[in-house]
């Protein structure tokens, strides 16, 4: 027989059922409290004991750290080594094109050019590179340069016209190459030096075309370019590296001394250029440090105004620089990068 429904139970039966449920609940509570007390006692026994000092003060022990080993200072990638130099290219007209090859060789080794400078045609090469800090852009600008802009008069015109060659073609051509770019707005700092009476002058600001024109027109057979009245040049003598060291660039310098060519008899232009190269070599000896590199490519042309073989001159500078780079970079402690083909 099934038990009667709950609503049919008597009052006494209901009270007895409630009493039994309450007793069970109290039993469960007592057992839970006992287990909790046992767990707390076990935890107290397992915890580290306190040591009492002589003064009676409690000194808590420092728990030992458990985890992966300390990575130390060797964790993460190594700090990248900054490799940058200043390039200074000497005079020599077409012979100075070897400086473009040296810049190419630096690019092959992944060495940054922090600043460029030059005397005479070296200033033209430096400005061509400083435009965008790109060797390709430099080559494009140098291809636009015409050797006739600076070539002395030859043949019958040399005897008929005693006056110096006009600098109009030179100034107009440089404006087409450099446009309205300013020296203080170039991608790479530029130091275009004008050699005059044994002194070197450079303009810290002003149009690039004007500075390069003054550097190229300081010879006796060509008229001086118009002076920039708004940004007069500053006279510099002695150590020419002081120019960029004033701006905080204390890095190794790559000096490019163009090749001296065999002089033809009764050629005053060639004699003047030969004297400029010799004077620049003396300045290099006064200014160079132990960390510097001096590159003197071999001559591959016989005329200072032979711009038809510019590729050969550039290649000679690139090859000569590559020959000296391995020993030079090892002396500096720089990592040797793989050279391009």
C-alpha positions in Angstrom: 0.0 0.0 0.0 1.4 3.5 -1.1 1.8 6.1 1.6 -0.8 8.7 1.8 -0.2 12.2 0.3 1.5 14.8 2.4 -1.7 16.8 2.9 -3.4 13.7 4.4 -0.7 13.2 7.1 -1.6 14.0 10.6 0.0 16.9 12.4 2.1 14.6 14.6 3.5 12.8 11.6 4.5 16.2 10.1 6.3 17.3 13.2 8.2 14.0 13.5 9.4 14.4 9.9 10.6 17.9 10.4 12.5 16.8 13.6 14.3 14.1 11.7 15.4 16.5 8.9 16.7 19.1 11.4 18.8 16.4 13.2 20.4 15.4 9.9 21.3 18.9 9.0 22.9 19.5 12.4 24.9 16.3 12.0 26.2 17.5 8.6 27.2 20.8 10.1 29.1 19.2 13.0 31.0 16.9 10.6 31.9 19.9 8.3 33.2 21.9 11.2 35.4 19.0 12.4 36.9 18.7 8.9 37.6 22.4 8.7 39.4 22.3 12.1 41.5 19.4 11.0 42.5 21.1 7.8 43.5 24.3 9.6 45.6 22.3 12.1 47.3 20.5 9.2 48.1 23.8 7.5 49.5 25.2 10.7 51.8 22.2 11.1 53.0 22.4 7.5 53.7 26.2 7.5 57.3 27.4 8.2 58.0 28.0 11.9 59.0 31.4 13.2 62.5 31.9 14.6 62.7 34.2 17.7 65.7 36.5 18.0 67.6 37.2 21.2 65.4 40.2 21.8 62.3 38.1 21.5 61.2 39.5 18.2 59.8 37.2 15.5 61.7 37.0 12.3 59.8 35.5 9.4 61.7 33.3 7.0 61.7 34.3 3.3 60.2 31.6 1.2 62.4 30.4 -1.7 61.2 31.3 -5.2 60.4 28.4 -7.5 60.2 29.1 -11.2 62.2 29.4 -14.4 65.9 30.5 -14.2 66.8 34.2 -14.2 67.5 35.2 -17.8 69.9 37.9 -16.8 71.3 40.6 -19.2 71.6 38.2 -22.1 67.8 38.1 -22.7 66.5 39.5 -25.9 68.3 40.6 -29.1 71.7 42.3 -28.9 71.9 46.1 -29.3 72.4 46.9 -32.9 75.8 48.4 -33.7 75.6 51.9 -35.3 77.9 52.1 -38.2 78.2 55.6 -39.8 80.9 57.7 -41.3 81.6 61.1 -42.8 82.8 61.1 -46.5 85.1 63.9 -47.6 86.0 64.0 -51.3 88.9 66.1 -52.7 89.2 68.1 -55.9 90.3 66.9 -59.4 87.3 67.5 -61.7 86.6 64.2 -63.5 89.2 62.4 -61.4 87.1 63.2 -58.3 84.4 60.9 -59.6 86.1 58.1 -57.7 84.5 59.5 -54.6 81.1 58.4 -56.0 82.5 54.8 -56.2 83.6 55.0 -52.5 80.1 56.0 -51.5 78.9 53.0 -53.5 81.3 50.7 -51.6 80.0 52.1 -48.3 76.5 51.3 -49.4 77.6 47.7 -50.3 78.8 47.3 -46.7 75.6 48.7 -45.2 77.5 51.6 -43.6 75.5 54.8 -43.2 76.8 58.1 -44.4 76.2 60.6 -41.6 77.5 63.6 -43.6 79.2 64.4 -46.9 81.7 67.1 -47.9 83.8 68.0 -50.8 86.1 70.5 -52.5 85.6 71.6 -56.1 84.0 68.7 -58.0 84.0 66.7 -54.7 81.3 69.2 -53.6 79.3 68.3 -56.7 79.4 64.6 -55.8 78.6 65.3 -52.2 75.6 67.5 -53.0 74.3 64.9 -55.5 74.3 62.3 -52.8 73.0 64.6 -50.0 69.8 65.3 -52.0 68.1 62.0 -51.1 70.9 60.0 -49.4 70.7 57.6 -52.3 73.5 56.4 -54.5 71.0 55.9 -57.4 69.9 59.5 -57.1 73.5 60.6 -56.9 74.3 58.8 -60.2 71.3 60.4 -61.9 72.5 63.9 -60.9 76.1 63.3 -62.0 74.9 62.1 -65.4 73.2 65.5 -65.9 76.5 67.3 -65.4 78.2 68.4 -68.6 82.0 68.6 -68.7 81.9 71.6 -71.1 80.5 73.7 -68.2 83.9 73.8 -66.6 86.3 72.9 -69.4 88.8 75.6 -70.3 88.7 77.1 -73.8 90.7 75.1 -76.3 91.9 75.7 -79.9 91.6 79.1 -81.6 89.1 80.4 -79.1 91.7 80.1 -76.3 93.9 82.7 -78.2 91.1 84.9 -79.5 89.5 85.3 -76.1 91.8 86.1 -73.2 89.0 86.6 -70.7 87.9 83.8 -68.3 85.2 81.3 -69.4 81.7 82.5 -68.5 80.1 80.7 -65.5 76.5 81.2 -66.9 76.2 77.7 -68.3 77.5 76.2 -65.1 75.1 78.1 -62.8 72.1 77.5 -65.1 72.9 73.8 -65.3 73.3 73.4 -61.6 70.0 75.1 -61.0 68.3 72.5 -63.3 69.9 69.7 -61.3 69.4 70.9 -57.8 66.3 73.0 -58.4 65.5 75.2 -55.4 66.8 72.9 -52.7 68.5 74.5 -49.7 71.5 73.2 -47.9 69.8 73.0 -44.5 66.9 71.0 -46.0 68.8 68.1 -47.5 68.5 64.5 -46.5 72.2 64.3 -45.5 74.2 67.2 -44.1 76.3 68.8 -46.8 79.6 70.7 -46.5 80.5 72.2 -49.9 83.9 73.8 -49.5 85.3 76.6 -51.7 89.1 76.7 -51.8 90.5 80.2 -52.0 94.0 81.5 -51.0 94.7 78.3 -49.0 91.5 78.6 -47.0 88.3 76.6 -47.2 84.9 78.3 -47.0 81.6 76.5 -46.6 78.0 77.9 -46.5 75.8 76.4 -43.7 72.7 77.4 -45.5 71.4 78.8 -48.8 70.8 77.3 -52.2 72.7 74.1 -53.0 73.2 75.1 -56.6 74.9 78.4 -55.5 77.2 76.6 -53.0 78.3 74.0 -55.6 78.8 76.7 -58.3 81.1 78.6 -56.0 83.1 75.4 -55.3 83.5 74.7 -59.0 84.3 78.2 -60.2 87.3 79.1 -58.1 89.8 78.4 -60.9 91.5 81.1 -62.9 90.0 80.0 -66.2 86.4 80.5 -65.2 84.4 83.4 -63.9 83.2 83.2 -60.2 79.6 82.3 -59.8 77.3 85.0 -58.2 77.8 85.2 -54.5 74.8 84.5 -52.2 74.3 87.7 -50.3 71.8 86.3 -47.9 74.0 83.5 -46.7 77.6 84.5 -46.7 80.2 81.7 -46.6 82.3 81.1 -43.5 86.0 81.0 -43.8 87.6 77.8 -42.4 91.3 76.9 -42.0 93.2 74.1 -40.5 91.3 71.0 -39.6 88.3 70.8 -41.9 86.7 68.1 -39.8 85.9 70.7 -37.2 82.9 71.7 -39.4 80.9 68.5 -38.7 82.3 67.9 -35.3 80.7 71.1 -34.1 77.3 69.5 -34.8 78.3 66.4 -32.7 79.4 64.1 -35.6 82.4 62.5 -34.0 82.6 59.4 -36.3 85.3 58.0 -38.5 86.0 59.9 -41.7 86.6 58.4 -45.2 88.9 60.7 -47.1 88.9 60.4 -50.8 92.0 61.8 -52.5 91.5 61.8 -56.3 94.3 60.4 -58.5 96.9 62.8 -59.7 97.4 62.6 -63.5 100.5 63.0 -65.6 100.6 66.7 -66.6 100.9 67.7 -70.2 103.4 70.5 -71.0 102.1 74.1 -71.0 98.7 73.1 -69.5 98.0 75.6 -66.8 94.6 74.2 -66.0 96.0 70.7 -65.3 98.8 72.2 -63.2 96.3 74.2 -61.2 94.3 71.0 -60.5 97.4 69.1 -59.6 98.2 71.8 -57.1 94.7 71.6 -55.6 95.0 67.8 -55.1 98.4 68.2 -53.4 97.0 70.9 -51.1 94.1 68.7 -50.2 96.4 65.8 -49.4 98.2 68.0 -46.9 95.0 69.0 -45.2 94.0 65.3 -44.9 97.3 64.6 -43.2 96.6 67.4 -40.7 93.0 66.3 -40.0 92.9 62.5 -40.1 92.6 60.3 -37.0 93.6 56.7 -36.4 90.0 55.6 -37.1 89.9 57.3 -40.5 90.4 55.7 -43.9 92.2 57.4 -46.8 91.3 56.1 -50.2 93.5 57.0 -53.2 92.3 55.3 -56.3 94.6 54.6 -59.2 94.3 56.9 -62.3 92.3 55.5 -65.2 92.0 58.7 -67.3 94.7 61.0 -68.7 92.7 64.3 -68.7 91.1 66.0 -65.7 88.2 67.0 -67.9 87.5 63.6 -69.4 83.9 63.0 -68.3 83.3 60.4 -71.1 84.9 57.7 -68.9 83.1 58.5 -65.7 82.0 54.9 -65.3 85.6 53.7 -65.2 86.6 56.3 -62.7 83.6 55.5 -60.4 84.5 51.8 -60.6 88.1 52.4 -59.7 87.1 54.2 -56.5 84.7 51.5 -55.6 87.2 48.7 -56.1 90.0 50.5 -54.2 87.7 51.1 -51.3 86.6 47.5 -51.2 90.3 46.4 -51.0 90.8 48.5 -47.9 87.5 48.0 -46.1 88.2 44.5 -44.6 91.2 45.6 -42.6 89.8 49.0 -41.8 86.4 47.6 -40.5 88.2 44.9 -38.5 90.3 47.6 -36.8 87.1 49.4 -35.9 85.4 46.3 -34.6 82.5 46.6 -37.0 80.7 43.6 -38.4 81.6 42.8 -42.0 78.5 42.7 -44.3 78.3 40.6 -47.4 79.3 42.7 -50.4 76.9 43.0 -53.3 77.9 41.7 -56.7 
